[in-house]
Amino acid sequence: MVKLFFLRAWRWLTSMRTALILLFLLALAAVPGALLPQRSLNESKVTEYIASGGKTAEVMDKLQLFDVFSSPWFTAIWLLLGISLVGCIIPRTWDHIKVMRGEPVRPPKNLGRLPKHGEAVVDKPIDQLQAEVTEKFSGWHSRWYQPAEDRAGALTLSAEKGYAREIFNLVFHLGIVAMLVVIGWGRLVYTEGHRIVVADGQSNEFCNTALSNFDSFRAGRLVDGTKLTPFCVQIHDFDANYMPNGQSEMYQSHVSYTTDVANPQWQDYDLKVNDPLRIEGYRVYLQGHGYAPTFTVIWPNGEERTQTLQFRPDDPMNLLSTGAMRFDPPAGLYPDDLSRRQNQVSLQGLFAPTASWDGTILASSFPALTDPAVAIDVYRGDNGLDSGTGQQLFSLDARQIAMGELQKVARVNLMQGESVTLEDGTVVRFDGAVPFANLQVSYDPSQGWLLVSTLIMLAGLVGSLMVKRRRMWVRLTPAGGTRPTATRVETGGLARTDHAGWGAEHDEIFEEITSTD
């Protein structure tokens, strides 16, 4: 019973109907991945979606609708599809080989019942007409059946053409299997890292030498991050062209790169959107940009601390951004470590590249850096950096604020060059901003093979649609009566796939066979 069950299950899985059902299910399963945010692409959007979606979003998360392409059920579908296709291809290939090596189908007894039929009497002897018909069907898979072998008791040619259709069909299915295999392999060995590089002339270099150099990094299960190909990229500037309504037309960065990290020899390159820098199989994309404000804190003893740090663009159109900064007092300014932590200065607020004011409310009216301004809250106290716990890049530790460890001492709006003086004489100055570029560094060795398998699949599909499988029979019998040298010719045609174009071809062959010229 168990053997019979598995045999039936295997036959069901390897049927073409099941393969088509699985292909439809694969396309259907990919729909949530296209409509819903995915963790692998933007985890913050998934978190926001779940927070605003309530119980429904939580159920969707349990169903892994935010991790569609890495979910077990999606993997199971394409794996079953691959097995089903392989199970279909192997027996079909063997059957097709046997058909190609075998003899053409025996002629039917009554050719007049076929979809295409012709009949005429030709003033030529059978031997001459047989030679002419043989030459006419020289490119076909054919065989003459003698009267003793024919059901109608006549000399009949059985010919078939269009075997390439099935070959193209098999190639098409092999291309699909190859695509599935290549995609699966690619997801095991790919890497993708993101790094924000500030174009300030100081911290504008990024090197693909360690995972710690990335702001975020993800990779396939076979990648541990220890075998990255070393190269470095320097961002010299960032240019953006905008339409009058603020929509961006083009991003561009002038960069330099080197593949010799120890003894760099820099080469220049213009990095543009959809025009990546290709290095040693890696692709460096320019994905987007934002701004990194620069603040200077002048302590009561005159010492300065300057920091440039990227803010997160919350408004993708006009680039109104949020962020935070933390400043540690100079060594020796305060008598002990506790006093030093209690006098740390932290900033949190908004940045606008082109300031627009509604009273004291800051907004941005254009994404270009034409009139920068900030609206910030200034805090004094322990910012939590010495606690050993991770801190958010774009916001201060809300727990420190709630516990009173960080206390707000000022709320100000500052234009470029303006400053605010705190009650102890500390000065916080807004010095302006510089653009940053968001780089994506991708490595996927499967892309070339994926292109090849896709082209194979398309070639098989086009070939299977263009080639027509058809059969034709030509029956020769003596005309008899008053025309002893004449021959009665009867033809029959059958399209194995569809009739489009077959009627004209049959009629043309019939006219050539029965012509007396």
N, C-alpha and C positions, 0 to 999 in steps of 0.2 A: 504493500500500500504506500509506504513512504517513497519507494522508488518511482511508483506511478505518479505520485503527487509532484515530485520534483521534475519528472519528465514533462508533465502537463504544464507546470509552471515555466519550465524552460521554453517550451514551444510557444506559450503565450507571450513570454518576454521577448522572444526573437522573431515575432511576427511583425510585418510591416505596419499593421494597424496599431500595434502597441508602440512602435517607434514614433509614429505620427502623433499619437496621444501624448507621449512623453515630451516630444518637441513642442507641442502646444502648451503643456504644463510648464515647461521651462520658460517659454515666453511669458506666460501668465504670472509665474512666480517672480519674474524680473520686474514686473510693474511696480510693486511697492518700493523696490530699490530706486526706481526713477522718480517716484512721486514723493517719497518720504525722505527726510534727512538721514544720512548714514553716519554711524560713529567713525568709520574709517576715514571719512572725508571731513566731517566737522562735528566733533563731539559736543561742543558748546551749544550748537543748534539743536542737537538731540535732547540735551538737558533742558533747554528752554521749552521745547515741544512737549516733553513729558510733564514739566511743571505746569504748563498751561492747559494740557489736555486732560488732566484728572485721571479717573479710573480707566477710561477707555485707552488712554496713552500707556498706562501701566500694563494693561492686558496686551497691547500691541508690542510692548517691550518684551514681555514674557514669550510672545510668539516669535521674537527675534526679527521683527519687521524693520528694526533700525540697524540690523546687521545681516541683511538678506544674503549677500553674496558669500559670506563666511559661515552661514547657518548650516547645521547638519541636514535639514530638509532640502535646502537648495542643492547642496553637494550631492545628496542622495539622488535627486532627480537627474542631474547631468551625468552622474556615474551610471545609473540605470539606462539612461539614453545611450551612453557609449557602449555598454554591454549589449543592448538591444540591437544597435546598428551593426556591431561586429558579428553578432549572431545571425543577422540578416545577410550580411555581405558574404560571409564565407560560403554558405550553401548556394547562394545565388551565383557566386563566381564559379563554383564547381559545376553547377548545372549549365551555365552559359558556355563553359569550356567544352562540355560534352555535346551541347547543341552545335557548336561551331565545328567540332571534329566529326559529328555524325552526318548522316545523310539527310537531304531535304525531305520534307513531309511528303508522303505519298499523295498522288493526285486524287481529288474527290471524283466520284462517279459521274455526277451531273454538274458540269461547270456553269450551266445556266442559272443555278441558284445563287451563285456568288454575287456580291455587290457590284462588281464590274465584270462585264461579259461582252465578248465580241465573236462574230462568226462570219466567215467568208470562204469563197472558193477561189483558189489561185492557180493559174495555168503554169504550174511548175511541178516537177516530180518530187516525191517525198524526200529522196536522198538529197537533192539540191536544197530544198527548203529546210531540211534538218541541219545542213551545214550552215546556212544563213542564220537560222535561229540560234545555233550554238555560238556563232561569232557575235550575234547581238547580245547574248547574255554572258559574254566572257567575263564580265566583272561581277557576276552574281555567284552565289553559292548554289550550284545547280547539278542536276543529274537527269539523264534520260531513262525513263522506265519503258521497258519493252512491252509489247502487247500482252505477253503472258503475265507480266507483273502488274499491269494496270487494271483497275476495276472495270473500266469501260472496254478493255480489250483493244486499246489503240496505243500507238507510239506517242508518249506524252513526256514533255519536259517539265520538271518541277524546279523552280528557282526561287531563291529568297535573298533579300538584300536589306541592309540596315542593322546588321549586328552591332555596329558601332554605337547605336543608341543605348543598348544595354551596357556597353563598356563605359560610355559617358555617365550613365546612371550610377554605375558602381563607383566611378571616380568621384562623382558628386557626394555619395555617402562616405567614401573614404576621406574626402576633404572635411566633412563634418566631424568625423571621428578624430582626424588630425587636429582640428581646431579645438575640440574638447580636451584632448591630451595636452596640447601646447598651452592652453589657458590654465589648466590645472598645474602644469609644471611651472608656468610663469608666476602663479600665486605662491609657489613654494620658495622661489629664489629671488623675488623682486625686492628692491629697497626703495623707500621714498622718505626723504627728509625735508624739513622746512627750516629756513633760517632767515631772520630779519637782519639785514645789514644796513647800518646807518651811513649815509654818504656824507660824513663829516671830516674826511681826510685823516682820521685818527683810528677809529675802530671799524674801518671799512673793508677789512679782509676776512675772508672765510676759507677754511681749509677742510677738505673732505678726508680727514685722517682719523677721527674718532667720533663715537656716538655723542659724546658730551659737547661737541661743537654744534649740534643741532638744537633748535628750540623744540622741535618735535620730530619723532622718527618712528617709522613702522616698517616691518619687513616680513618676508615669508618665514615659514617654520624652519627652513633649512639654513637660514641666515642668522649668525650670532653677532655680526657687526665687527668681527676681528679682521676681516679681509677686505676692507674698503680700499679702493684704488686711490692713492694719494694725489691730490691736486689742490691748488689754491686759486681763489678768485678775488680780485679787488674791485670794489664799486667806486668809481671816480665821481659820478654825478647821477642825477636822475632828472629826466625831462618828461613832461606830460603836456599834451596838447588837449585843450578843452573847447567844446562848442559853447556858444553864448548861453545856453541853458544849463551849463555845468557838466554835461555828459562828456566823458573822456573819448578822445579819438585815437590816441596812440600813447603808449608808454615806451620809453627808451632809456637805456643806461649804457654809458661808455665804461667798459670793464677791461681789465687785464687778467690773464690767467697763465698758469704755469703748471706743468706736470712734474717738474723737478723741484720738490719741496726743499731739499737740502741746498741746492745751488740754483735758485730760481732764475729763469730767463723768461721775462714776461712778454706775452703777445697780446695785442689789442683786439677787441671785438665789440661790435655794437649789438647789445642784447635787447631784443624787442619781444613784445607779446607774440606768441605763436611762432617765434623764430629762436629756438633754444640754442644755447651753446653746447656743442657735442664734444665731450672729452672722454676718451678711453672707454667708450660704451655707455657713459653717463650722459644725461641731458639736464642742463641747468636752465630752468624756465624762469622768466620774469612774470610773476603772477599778479602782483598788485603793489600798492605803495600806501604810505601814510606819512605822518610827520613825527619828528622827535624834538620836543621843546628842550631848550637849554636854560637851566636855572643856575644862579650863583648865590651861595649863602656866605655872607661876610660875618664872621663871629665877632664878639666884642673886642677881642685882642687884635683884630685886623686881618687875621688869616682867612683865606677864601677856600671854598670848595665848589667846584663847577661840575655839573653833571648833565649829560645829554642822554635822554632815554625815550624810546618810542612810546607813543600813546596809541590806544586802540581806536581805529575809526568806527564809530557806532552809526554814523550817517554815511552810507556808501556814495551818496551823490555829492554832498558838500564837505565831507570829511571832518565833521565835528567829532572830536575824539575825547576819550577819557583816559586817565592814567594817574599814576602816583610815583613819587620819588621819596627817597630816604637819605638823610645826610647825617654823618657821624661827626661829632665835634673833634677838633684837632687834639692830638696827644698832649697831655700836660696842662690843658686849659682848665680842667676840673680835678680836684684833689684825689678822687677815688673813682672806681668803676661804676658804682651806684649813681654818683652824681653825673657821670658822663652819660649813662643811659637815660637818666631823667631829663637831660638837656638835648637829646637827639631831636632834630627837626625833620618833619615829614610834610609832604605836600600831596594834595589830592584834589582833582577837579577836571575842568574842561579846557580844551584847546580848540581854537577856531583859526584856520588859515586866512580867512577873510572875515573879519569881525562884523557882526550885525547885532545891534542892541535894541532890545525892547525894554526900555527903562534900564534896569541893572541886569537883565537876563541876557546872557550871551548866546548867540547863535552864529552859524556860518552861512554866508550867502553865496560863496563860490569856493571850489576846491583848490584853486591856485593860491600860492603863498604870496598874497599881495598886502594884507593888513593884519598880521597875526596878533592874537590876544588870548589871554587865559582868564578863567574864573576859578580861583583855587581857595581851598581851605588849608590853613597852616596849622599844624599840630606840633606840640612839644611833648616829649616824654619817651618812654621805652617803646620802640617800634616793633619789637619782637624778633629782630634779626639775631640777637644773641641767645635766643631760646633754643636754637637748634631745629626748629620746625620750619617747614617750607612756607614761603610767603607768596601771596598773589602778586603777579607782575603789575597789574593795572589797578589795584586797589589796596588800601591799607587793611591791616588785620582788624576786622570788626570786633573781635573779642577784646583786643587791647583797648579799643575805644570804649566798649561797654563797661570794662572793669575800671576805667578811669586812668589807665596807664598812659594813654595818649589823650591829651586834652587840647581842644581847639582854642587857639589863641588869636586867630584872625581869619576873616573872610574878605578877599579883595579881588577886584578886577584889574588886570594889568595889561597895558599895551607893551610892545617891544621897547626895551630900555627902561621901563618904569620899575619901581621897587617899593617895598613896604618895610618899615622899621618896627620891630617888635619892642615890647616894653623893656627888655633887658639890653637893648642896643643892637641885637642881631638884625641884619639886613637880608631880605630875600629879594633878588632881582631877576626879572624875566629878560633873558638876553636874545630871544628869538627862537627860531626853529630851523631844522634842516630836514630834507626828505629821507625816508628810508625805503628800501626795496625788499619785497618779500620774495625770496628765492626758493624754488622747489628743485631739489636734486633727486632725479629718478634714475633707477637702473633696472632694466627689464630685458634680459637676453632673449626672451621669447618673442619679442615683437617682430623680428625678421622672419622667424618661422611661422608666426601667426599670419603674416602677409602672404607667405608662400602657400600655406594651407588654405587661406581664403581665396587666392587666385585659382588654386586647383579646384576648389569647390565651385566657384563661378564658372570656370571652364567646363566642368562636368555638367553643370546645370544648363548652360547655353547649348552645349553639344547635344544633350539629351532632348532639348526642345527643337533643335534644328533637324536632326536626323530622323527619318521616318522608317519604321520597320514595315516591310511589305512582302507579300508573296504573289507569285504569278505562275500560272500553268499554261502551257501551249500544247494542244492535242492535234496530231496530224493523222488524217485518214484519207484513203483514196476516194476521189469524188465519184468514180464509176460512171456508168451510163455512157453517154456520147462523148465524154471527155476523159479518156483513159489515163492521160498524163497529168490531169489536174489533181489538186490536193485540197481537201476540205480542212480549213484552219479554224480552230476554236480556241479562244483564250478566256481565261478567268483570272480575276485579280482580287486580292483581299488585303486590306490595310490592317496590320497588327495593332496599331495604336490609334490613329485617327484617319479620317478620310480627306483631310485638308491637302489639296494638291495632288492626291493620288489619282483622281479621275483623269486629269489631263495627262499624266505620265502614262497611264494604261492605254489611253486612246492613242497617244503618240507612238508607243511601241507597237500597238496593233496595226496602225497605218503603215509603219515601216515594214512589218513582217508581211503584210498582204499586198504591198506595192509590187507592181510588175515591172517597174523601171530597172 
